[in-house]
């Protein structure tokens, strides 16, 4: 799995940047782009889409997962996320839980700053397990109940 991520790292980060250009953010003006790498090397992009009711807003990460899963893709190798902020920003709690539904805890997540290409520390590489410790996942529903 590490090989597919390494060989697609730049392409995945660039796809997240491209996805960000399609963000619909008339309220927060906070653009986010996400790119999800499937195990077979396909990249699915997502942007955040805001709504006047605020509760109807969907984050870029969830947009990418909804697109992928609705097209039958369920095995993922990595995720990249970027914003217009100068430092890397991690997914929100709700997105982390959606990622947990479909991904292993050791799946790489690349968090890219706005100007990640010019900055040595512009991309923070982490895993789902690091950003969502002590998580609840689908396998927990199979546990014996007292």
MDTraj code that builds the backbone (N, CA, C; nanometers):
import mdtraj as md
import numpy as np

residues = "UNK UNK UNK UNK UNK UNK UNK UNK UNK UNK UNK UNK UNK UNK UNK UNK UNK UNK UNK UNK UNK UNK UNK UNK UNK UNK UNK UNK UNK UNK UNK UNK UNK UNK UNK UNK UNK UNK UNK UNK UNK UNK UNK UNK UNK UNK UNK UNK UNK UNK UNK UNK UNK UNK UNK UNK UNK UNK UNK UNK UNK UNK UNK UNK UNK UNK UNK UNK UNK UNK UNK UNK UNK UNK UNK UNK UNK UNK UNK UNK UNK UNK UNK UNK UNK UNK UNK UNK UNK UNK UNK UNK UNK UNK UNK UNK UNK UNK UNK UNK UNK UNK UNK UNK UNK UNK UNK UNK UNK UNK UNK UNK UNK UNK UNK UNK UNK UNK UNK UNK UNK UNK UNK UNK UNK UNK UNK UNK UNK UNK UNK UNK UNK UNK UNK UNK UNK UNK UNK UNK UNK UNK UNK UNK UNK UNK".split()
xyz = np.array([
    [0.0820, -0.1196, 0.0000],
    [0.0000, 0.0000, 0.0000],
    [0.0864, 0.1259, 0.0000],
    [0.1985, 0.1209, 0.0711],
    [0.2855, 0.2383, 0.0772],
    [0.3365, 0.2785, -0.0611],
    [0.3585, 0.1793, -0.1468],
    [0.4081, 0.2082, -0.2817],
    [0.3083, 0.2900, -0.3627],
    [0.1808, 0.2526, -0.3549],
    [0.0803, 0.3259, -0.4323],
    [0.0682, 0.4697, -0.3827],
    [0.0816, 0.4894, -0.2540],
    [0.0734, 0.6250, -0.1989],
    [0.1950, 0.7056, -0.2415],
    [0.3146, 0.6497, -0.2275],
    [0.4371, 0.7209, -0.2644],
    [0.4369, 0.7583, -0.4122],
    [0.3957, 0.6662, -0.4971],
    [0.3989, 0.6930, -0.6409],
    [0.2900, 0.7904, -0.6859],
    [0.1891, 0.8128, -0.6024],
    [0.0793, 0.9032, -0.6381],
    [0.0728, 1.0280, -0.5504],
    [0.1726, 1.0475, -0.4646],
    [0.1696, 1.1573, -0.3673],
    [0.1497, 1.2934, -0.4333],
    [0.2333, 1.3282, -0.5288],
    [0.2236, 1.4597, -0.5933],
    [0.0914, 1.4760, -0.6684],
    [0.0517, 1.3700, -0.7362],
    [-0.0741, 1.3723, -0.8111],
    [-0.1938, 1.3902, -0.7161],
    [-0.1878, 1.3253, -0.6006],
    [-0.2946, 1.3344, -0.5015],
    [-0.3031, 1.4756, -0.4427],
    [-0.1881, 1.5325, -0.4084],
    [-0.1861, 1.6689, -0.3550],
    [-0.2364, 1.7692, -0.4589],
    [-0.1939, 1.7547, -0.5825],
    [-0.2383, 1.8449, -0.6885],
    [-0.3888, 1.8326, -0.7106],
    [-0.4419, 1.7119, -0.7009],
    [-0.5858, 1.6918, -0.7176],
    [-0.6641, 1.7621, -0.6064],
    [-0.6105, 1.7629, -0.4854],
    [-0.6771, 1.8338, -0.3747],
    [-0.6791, 1.9839, -0.4022],
    [-0.5693, 2.0359, -0.4548],
    [-0.5625, 2.1783, -0.4906],
    [-0.6651, 2.2092, -0.5995],
    [-0.6728, 2.1236, -0.7001],
    [-0.7702, 2.1428, -0.8080],
    [-0.9127, 2.1372, -0.7544],
    [-0.9402, 2.0431, -0.6664],
    [-1.0749, 2.0292, -0.6102],
    [-1.1168, 2.1558, -0.5359],
    [-1.0221, 2.2163, -0.4672],
    [-1.0504, 2.3376, -0.3889],
    [-1.1071, 2.4492, -0.4763],
    [-1.0691, 2.4528, -0.6027],
    [-1.1170, 2.5602, -0.6915],
    [-1.2673, 2.5515, -0.7152],
    [-1.3272, 2.4358, -0.6884],
    [-1.4710, 2.4178, -0.7092],
    [-1.5522, 2.4350, -0.5812],
    [-1.4873, 2.4741, -0.4724],
    [-1.5594, 2.4951, -0.3470],
    [-1.6674, 2.6024, -0.3641],
    [-1.7812, 2.5792, -0.3012],
    [-1.8906, 2.6759, -0.2998],
    [-1.9010, 2.7262, -0.1562],
    [-1.8416, 2.8426, -0.1305],
    [-1.8281, 2.8917, 0.0071],
    [-1.8693, 3.0390, 0.0194],
    [-1.9923, 3.0740, -0.0161],
    [-2.0326, 3.2140, -0.0107],
    [-2.0435, 3.2702, 0.1313],
    [-2.0473, 3.1840, 0.2315],
    [-2.0669, 3.2299, 0.3697],
    [-1.9361, 3.2354, 0.4474],
    [-1.8635, 3.1270, 0.4519],
    [-1.7393, 3.1250, 0.5306],
    [-1.6187, 3.1751, 0.4526],
    [-1.6248, 3.1666, 0.3196],
    [-1.5103, 3.1995, 0.2334],
    [-1.3901, 3.1105, 0.2645],
    [-1.4135, 2.9933, 0.3234],
    [-1.3081, 2.9006, 0.3644],
    [-1.3096, 2.7795, 0.2706],
    [-1.2274, 2.7873, 0.1662],
    [-1.2240, 2.6798, 0.0666],
    [-1.1427, 2.5603, 0.1166],
    [-1.1961, 2.4417, 0.0878],
    [-1.1262, 2.3176, 0.1204],
    [-1.1356, 2.2259, -0.0009],
    [-1.0253, 2.1601, -0.0317],
    [-1.0225, 2.0599, -0.1374],
    [-0.9715, 1.9290, -0.0806],
    [-1.0304, 1.8200, -0.1259],
    [-0.9863, 1.6875, -0.0820],
    [-0.9701, 1.5987, -0.2036],
    [-0.8772, 1.5062, -0.1938],
    [-0.8558, 1.4073, -0.2991],
    [-0.8354, 1.2724, -0.2328],
    [-0.9124, 1.1766, -0.2764],
    [-0.9144, 1.0433, -0.2192],
    [-0.8549, 0.9458, -0.3200],
    [-0.7541, 0.8718, -0.2780],
    [-0.6869, 0.7747, -0.3647],
    [-0.7431, 0.6361, -0.3385],
    [-0.7983, 0.5722, -0.4428],
    [-0.8475, 0.4362, -0.4277],
    [-0.7305, 0.3388, -0.4354],
    [-0.7542, 0.2163, -0.3909],
    [-0.6477, 0.1155, -0.3939],
    [-0.6027, 0.0823, -0.5348],
    [-0.6879, 0.1096, -0.6353],
    [-0.6471, 0.0818, -0.7734],
    [-0.5891, 0.2046, -0.8435],
    [-0.5618, 0.3130, -0.7676],
    [-0.4928, 0.4294, -0.8214],
    [-0.5804, 0.5411, -0.8744],
    [-0.7111, 0.5255, -0.8668],
    [-0.8007, 0.6325, -0.9113],
    [-0.8079, 0.7410, -0.8045],
    [-0.8234, 0.8652, -0.8482],
    [-0.8376, 0.9769, -0.7548],
    [-0.9760, 1.0368, -0.7701],
    [-1.0449, 1.0512, -0.6573],
    [-1.1765, 1.1139, -0.6528],
    [-1.1623, 1.2444, -0.5758],
    [-1.2071, 1.3539, -0.6363],
    [-1.1935, 1.4867, -0.5753],
    [-1.3235, 1.5305, -0.5089],
    [-1.3080, 1.6144, -0.4075],
    [-1.4235, 1.6734, -0.3411],
    [-1.3924, 1.8136, -0.2931],
    [-1.4934, 1.8985, -0.2952],
    [-1.4820, 2.0353, -0.2441],
    [-1.5935, 2.0585, -0.1429],
    [-1.5730, 2.1535, -0.0533],
    [-1.6799, 2.1835, 0.0411],
    [-1.7895, 2.2639, -0.0288],
    [-1.9131, 2.2338, 0.0075],
    [-2.0313, 2.2958, -0.0516],
    [-2.1162, 2.3496, 0.0627],
    [-2.1243, 2.4816, 0.0740],
    [-2.2009, 2.5424, 0.1824],
    [-2.3475, 2.5601, 0.1445],
    [-2.4281, 2.5852, 0.2477],
    [-2.5712, 2.6022, 0.2315],
    [-2.6163, 2.7120, 0.3266],
    [-2.7141, 2.7909, 0.2851],
    [-2.7617, 2.9021, 0.3684],
    [-2.8112, 2.8564, 0.5054],
    [-2.8552, 2.7318, 0.5157],
    [-2.9016, 2.6810, 0.6460],
    [-2.7861, 2.6351, 0.7338],
    [-2.6656, 2.6421, 0.6858],
    [-2.5430, 2.5978, 0.7519],
    [-2.5411, 2.4475, 0.7795],
    [-2.6469, 2.3927, 0.8362],
    [-2.6512, 2.2487, 0.8658],
    [-2.6445, 2.1632, 0.7408],
    [-2.6830, 2.2190, 0.6271],
    [-2.6788, 2.1448, 0.5011],
    [-2.5432, 2.1465, 0.4336],
    [-2.4473, 2.2121, 0.4950],
    [-2.3125, 2.2198, 0.4389],
    [-2.2466, 2.0821, 0.4431],
    [-2.1700, 2.0510, 0.3386],
    [-2.0939, 1.9259, 0.3366],
    [-1.9465, 1.9589, 0.3112],
    [-1.8625, 1.8985, 0.3913],
    [-1.7183, 1.9220, 0.3819],
    [-1.6593, 1.8546, 0.2581],
    [-1.5417, 1.8997, 0.2198],
    [-1.4727, 1.8454, 0.1020],
    [-1.4427, 1.6962, 0.1174],
    [-1.3997, 1.6561, 0.2355],
    [-1.3653, 1.5163, 0.2577],
    [-1.4882, 1.4273, 0.2399],
    [-1.5994, 1.4686, 0.2986],
    [-1.7223, 1.3892, 0.2851],
    [-1.7734, 1.3910, 0.1416],
    [-1.7565, 1.5027, 0.0715],
    [-1.7957, 1.5068, -0.0691],
    [-1.7200, 1.4006, -0.1479],
    [-1.5887, 1.3900, -0.1266],
    [-1.5079, 1.2903, -0.1968],
    [-1.5547, 1.1484, -0.1636],
    [-1.5810, 1.1223, -0.0357],
    [-1.6255, 0.9884, 0.0027],
    [-1.7640, 0.9562, -0.0534],
    [-1.8551, 1.0515, -0.0507],
    [-1.9888, 1.0277, -0.1047],
    [-1.9810, 0.9984, -0.2542],
    [-1.9002, 1.0750, -0.3250],
    [-1.8828, 1.0497, -0.4687],
    [-1.8270, 0.9093, -0.4924],
    [-1.7237, 0.8733, -0.4187],
    [-1.6588, 0.7437, -0.4385],
    [-1.7523, 0.6279, -0.4034],
    [-1.8093, 0.6333, -0.2858],
    [-1.8926, 0.5225, -0.2387],
    [-2.0170, 0.5081, -0.3260],
    [-2.0740, 0.6190, -0.3710],
    [-2.1932, 0.6111, -0.4553],
    [-2.1626, 0.5546, -0.5937],
    [-2.0340, 0.5472, -0.6269],
    [-1.9914, 0.4866, -0.7532],
    [-1.9334, 0.3458, -0.7312],
    [-1.9518, 0.2918, -0.6105],
    [-1.9104, 0.1544, -0.5829],
    [-1.7684, 0.1367, -0.5336],
    [-1.6982, 0.2442, -0.5075],
    [-1.5601, 0.2341, -0.4592],
    [-1.5619, 0.2331, -0.3064],
    [-1.4937, 0.1329, -0.2483],
    [-1.4961, 0.1190, -0.1036],
    [-1.3580, 0.0916, -0.0426],
    [-1.2545, 0.0858, -0.1249],
    [-1.1198, 0.0565, -0.0747],
    [-1.0288, 0.1736, -0.1098],
    [-0.9729, 0.2347, -0.0049],
    [-0.8969, 0.3570, -0.0230],
    [-0.7562, 0.3441, 0.0327],
    [-0.6625, 0.4147, -0.0321],
    [-0.5212, 0.4065, 0.0040],
    [-0.4709, 0.5309, 0.0751],
    [-0.5282, 0.6487, 0.0441],
    [-0.4799, 0.7734, 0.1048],
    [-0.5793, 0.8851, 0.0785],
    [-0.5634, 0.9918, 0.1557],
    [-0.6458, 1.1119, 0.1425],
    [-0.5548, 1.2334, 0.1539],
    [-0.5780, 1.3332, 0.0691],
    [-0.5078, 1.4611, 0.0803],
    [-0.6115, 1.5707, 0.1003],
    [-0.5790, 1.6670, 0.1862],
    [-0.6685, 1.7782, 0.2166],
    [-0.5883, 1.9076, 0.2141],
    [-0.6449, 2.0111, 0.1518],
    [-0.5787, 2.1411, 0.1509],
    [-0.6803, 2.2532, 0.1658],
    [-0.6331, 2.3674, 0.2134],
    [-0.7157, 2.4874, 0.2311],
    [-0.6361, 2.6074, 0.1792],
    [-0.6863, 2.7258, 0.2084],
    [-0.6133, 2.8482, 0.1741],
    [-0.5328, 2.9012, 0.2926],
    [-0.5204, 2.8222, 0.3972],
    [-0.4512, 2.8617, 0.5194],
    [-0.3026, 2.8275, 0.5063],
    [-0.2181, 2.9057, 0.5700],
    [-0.0729, 2.8898, 0.5572],
    [-0.0176, 2.7666, 0.6274],
    [-0.0964, 2.7025, 0.7122],
    [-0.0507, 2.5811, 0.7791],
    [-0.1506, 2.4690, 0.7519],
    [-0.1061, 2.3440, 0.7625],
    [-0.1975, 2.2321, 0.7370],
    [-0.3146, 2.2298, 0.8360],
    [-0.4324, 2.1967, 0.7856],
    [-0.5543, 2.1876, 0.8671],
    [-0.6085, 2.0454, 0.8546],
    [-0.6480, 1.9867, 0.9662],
    [-0.7007, 1.8501, 0.9675],
    [-0.8525, 1.8498, 0.9459],
    [-0.9066, 1.7364, 0.9019],
    [-1.0519, 1.7250, 0.8851],
    [-1.1267, 1.7460, 1.0168],
    [-1.2515, 1.7914, 1.0051],
    [-1.3357, 1.8102, 1.1234],
    [-1.3732, 1.6736, 1.1823],
    [-1.4329, 1.6748, 1.2977],
    [-1.4702, 1.5505, 1.3650],
    [-1.5668, 1.4650, 1.2855],
    [-1.6665, 1.5255, 1.2248],
    [-1.7636, 1.4489, 1.1473],
    [-1.6959, 1.3813, 1.0285],
    [-1.6060, 1.4531, 0.9621],
    [-1.5333, 1.3936, 0.8495],
    [-1.4447, 1.2792, 0.8964],
    [-1.3816, 1.2960, 1.0104],
    [-1.2961, 1.1891, 1.0627],
    [-1.3768, 1.0613, 1.0833],
    [-1.4980, 1.0753, 1.1322],
    [-1.5820, 0.9575, 1.1548],
    [-1.6235, 0.8934, 1.0230],
    [-1.6520, 0.9745, 0.9211],
    [-1.6849, 0.9192, 0.7894],
    [-1.5633, 0.8477, 0.7303],
    [-1.4463, 0.9066, 0.7438],
    [-1.3240, 0.8420, 0.6957],
    [-1.3079, 0.7067, 0.7662],
    [-1.3340, 0.7043, 0.8956],
    [-1.3208, 0.5819, 0.9762],
    [-1.4124, 0.4711, 0.9269],
    [-1.5266, 0.5078, 0.8743],
    [-1.6216, 0.4080, 0.8244],
    [-1.5621, 0.3245, 0.7115],
    [-1.4771, 0.3855, 0.6304],
    [-1.4286, 0.3191, 0.5096],
    [-1.2793, 0.2900, 0.5070],
    [-1.2033, 0.3392, 0.6034],
    [-1.0576, 0.3312, 0.5936],
    [-0.9948, 0.2693, 0.7177],
    [-0.8784, 0.2096, 0.6970],
    [-0.8036, 0.1536, 0.8091],
    [-0.7398, 0.2660, 0.8892],
    [-0.7109, 0.2363, 1.0140],
    [-0.6517, 0.3377, 1.1015],
    [-0.5117, 0.3787, 1.0579],
    [-0.4453, 0.2948, 0.9784],
    [-0.3103, 0.3294, 0.9328],
    [-0.3095, 0.3960, 0.7947],
    [-0.4260, 0.4301, 0.7419],
    [-0.4303, 0.4956, 0.6114],
    [-0.3642, 0.6338, 0.6186],
    [-0.2739, 0.6633, 0.5255],
    [-0.2082, 0.7939, 0.5241],
    [-0.3051, 0.9070, 0.4900],
    [-0.2895, 1.0162, 0.5609],
    [-0.3641, 1.1392, 0.5329],
    [-0.2609, 1.2507, 0.5196],
    [-0.2640, 1.3191, 0.4044],
    [-0.1713, 1.4282, 0.3762],
    [-0.2448, 1.5598, 0.3958],
    [-0.1980, 1.6395, 0.4884],
    [-0.2585, 1.7694, 0.5184],
    [-0.1668, 1.8766, 0.4616],
    [-0.2143, 1.9473, 0.3599],
    [-0.1279, 2.0403, 0.2869],
    [-0.1639, 2.1856, 0.3150],
    [-0.0628, 2.2636, 0.3465],
    [-0.0793, 2.4079, 0.3616],
    [-0.1030, 2.4700, 0.2242],
    [-0.1531, 2.5922, 0.2237],
    [-0.1807, 2.6626, 0.0981],
    [-0.0598, 2.6640, 0.0059],
    [0.0545, 2.6982, 0.0595],
    [0.1760, 2.7083, -0.0225],
    [0.2692, 2.5910, 0.0066],
    [0.2124, 2.4711, 0.0084],
    [0.2902, 2.3537, 0.0492],
    [0.4128, 2.3282, -0.0393],
    [0.4087, 2.3686, -0.1634],
    [0.5214, 2.3423, -0.2535],
    [0.6445, 2.4225, -0.2119],
    [0.6240, 2.5463, -0.1654],
    [0.7368, 2.6321, -0.1277],
    [0.7871, 2.6076, 0.0143],
    [0.7107, 2.5378, 0.0955],
    [0.7469, 2.5204, 0.2364],
    [0.7952, 2.3785, 0.2628],
    [0.9058, 2.3682, 0.3322],
    [0.9594, 2.2367, 0.3658],
    [0.8613, 2.1579, 0.4526],
    [0.7934, 2.2266, 0.5432],
    [0.6971, 2.1601, 0.6313],
    [0.5530, 2.1863, 0.5866],
    [0.5336, 2.2064, 0.4579],
    [0.4025, 2.2408, 0.4053],
    [0.3033, 2.1268, 0.3996],
    [0.3515, 2.0029, 0.4102],
    [0.2623, 1.8878, 0.4114],
    [0.2876, 1.8082, 0.5389],
    [0.1823, 1.7920, 0.6152],
    [0.1921, 1.7083, 0.7358],
    [0.1360, 1.5712, 0.7008],
    [0.2175, 1.4696, 0.7148],
    [0.1735, 1.3332, 0.6881],
    [0.1345, 1.2690, 0.8199],
    [0.0120, 1.2204, 0.8250],
    [-0.0406, 1.1589, 0.9452],
    [-0.1205, 1.0361, 0.9050],
    [-0.1890, 0.9762, 0.9989],
    [-0.2764, 0.8628, 0.9696],
    [-0.4119, 0.8883, 1.0343],
    [-0.5090, 0.8100, 0.9923],
    [-0.6415, 0.8212, 1.0535],
    [-0.6347, 0.7911, 1.2027],
    [-0.5583, 0.6897, 1.2409],
    [-0.5453, 0.6547, 1.3822],
    [-0.4870, 0.7671, 1.4664],
    [-0.3987, 0.8462, 1.4076],
    [-0.3395, 0.9582, 1.4815],
    [-0.4383, 1.0732, 1.4999],
    [-0.5225, 1.0981, 1.4001],
    [-0.6160, 1.2103, 1.4128],
    [-0.7500, 1.1690, 1.4751],
    [-0.7714, 1.0377, 1.4909],
    [-0.8946, 0.9893, 1.5526],
    [-0.8621, 0.8727, 1.6470],
    [-0.7935, 0.9034, 1.7580],
    [-0.7581, 0.7961, 1.8517],
    [-0.8828, 0.7435, 1.9240],
    [-0.8760, 0.6205, 1.9684],
    [-0.9859, 0.5567, 2.0425],
    [-1.1167, 0.5646, 1.9642],
    [-1.1075, 0.5390, 1.8347],
    [-1.2228, 0.5576, 1.7468],
    [-1.3251, 0.4453, 1.7575],
    [-1.4431, 0.4761, 1.7106],
    [-1.5531, 0.3806, 1.6995],
    [-1.5714, 0.3503, 1.5518],
    [-1.5715, 0.2218, 1.5172],
    [-1.5856, 0.1843, 1.3767],
    [-1.6864, 0.0741, 1.3577],
    [-1.7082, 0.0351, 1.2335],
    [-1.8089, -0.0664, 1.2025],
    [-1.7906, -0.1970, 1.2798],
    [-1.6652, -0.2365, 1.3023],
    [-1.6404, -0.3618, 1.3736],
    [-1.6887, -0.3571, 1.5183],
    [-1.7005, -0.2382, 1.5749],
    [-1.7472, -0.2256, 1.7130],
    [-1.8944, -0.2644, 1.7270],
    [-1.9693, -0.2560, 1.6196],
    [-2.1096, -0.2959, 1.6241],
    [-2.1256, -0.4471, 1.6377],
    [-2.0168, -0.5212, 1.6128],
    [-2.0206, -0.6672, 1.6225],
    [-1.9819, -0.7160, 1.7616],
    [-1.9453, -0.6275, 1.8491],
    [-1.9021, -0.6675, 1.9839],
    [-2.0190, -0.7240, 2.0653],
    [-1.9847, -0.8168, 2.1528],
    [-2.0857, -0.8710, 2.2449],
    [-2.1373, -0.7603, 2.3351],
    [-2.2627, -0.7657, 2.3591],
    [-2.3250, -0.6659, 2.4471],
    [-2.3652, -0.7345, 2.5777],
    [-2.3421, -0.6615, 2.6879],
    [-2.3669, -0.7165, 2.8217],
    [-2.5096, -0.7244, 2.8526],
])
top = md.Topology()
chain = top.add_chain()
for i, resn in enumerate(residues, 1):
    res = top.add_residue(resn, chain, resSeq=i)
    for name in ("N", "CA", "C"):
        top.add_atom(name, md.element.get_by_symbol(name[0]), res)
traj = md.Trajectory(xyz[None], top)
